Amino acid sequence: MPTHHHFILHKPYGYLSQFIYELKRKKKLLGELYDFPKGTMAIGRLDEDSEGLLLLTTDGKVSEIIRSKKVDKEYYVQVDGIINQEAIDQLQLGVQIGFNGTKYITKPCTASLIHEIPAFGARGKKIRDERHGPTSWASITVNEGKFRQVRKMTAAVGFPTLRLVRVRIGNVRLDDLQAGEVKEVMNFE
């Protein structure tokens, strides 16, 4: 029986959640961060502009379980403006977003205001400065993952996302893992 490997990664801003990129443009890939064993795959994705917790494995069965709708994914989102409770309530009930050219109502989720700025450190690319107005943070936990869903959700309630950091997948937390840091684990519990 083959031995599988599992990894927890804090994906930095500006990296793709993949190991191979076939198009001509030069992109930063996960293999530049660590010497992963052959057959390692990212479980789910974070887009190039997103940061935070990414799980990787050599076991396709584990990948399938974690990507299922039974596993919550929590994001800390920095938004343009001071997000209010009305917007949080709308997010929790579900909002209409565009997906594959059609309108889609997101499933109910958990959302809350974050009153203390998370200590993630500076992002690889500056977001903007204070002259452009105030920003605020919210926590959004979903168990579905449509393309750029959380970004579309915050925009739908009038607070576009400036920074998105995944902090939890199921019981696995980002905790104090620094951007670009990789930790090999026995399992994802």
JONORLIN-V85865 format. One record per backbone hydrogen bond with DSSP energy under -1.0 kcal/mol. NH is the residue of the N-H (numbers start at 0). CO is the residue of the C=O. If there is no record, write none. Layout:
<<NH;CO> <NH;CO>>
This chain:
<<6;55> <7;182> <8;53> <9;180> <10;51> <13;47> <14;11> <15;27> <17;15> <29;17> <31;28> <32;29> <35;33> <39;36> <40;56> <42;54> <49;46> <50;163> <51;10> <52;165> <53;8> <55;6> <56;40> <57;4> <62;58> <63;59> <64;60> <65;61> <66;62> <70;67> <72;141> <73;167> <74;139> <75;164> <76;137> <77;162> <78;135> <79;159> <80;133> <87;83> <88;84> <89;85> <90;86> <91;87> <92;88> <93;89> <96;103> <98;101> <101;98> <103;96> <105;94> <108;91> <109;140> <111;138> <113;136> <119;117> <131;128> <132;129> <135;78> <137;76> <138;111> <139;74> <140;109> <141;72> <148;145> <151;147> <152;148> <153;149> <154;150> <155;151> <157;154> <158;153> <161;77> <162;77> <164;75> <165;50> <166;73> <167;73> <168;171> <169;71> <171;168> <173;166> <176;173> <179;9> <180;177> <182;7> <184;5>>
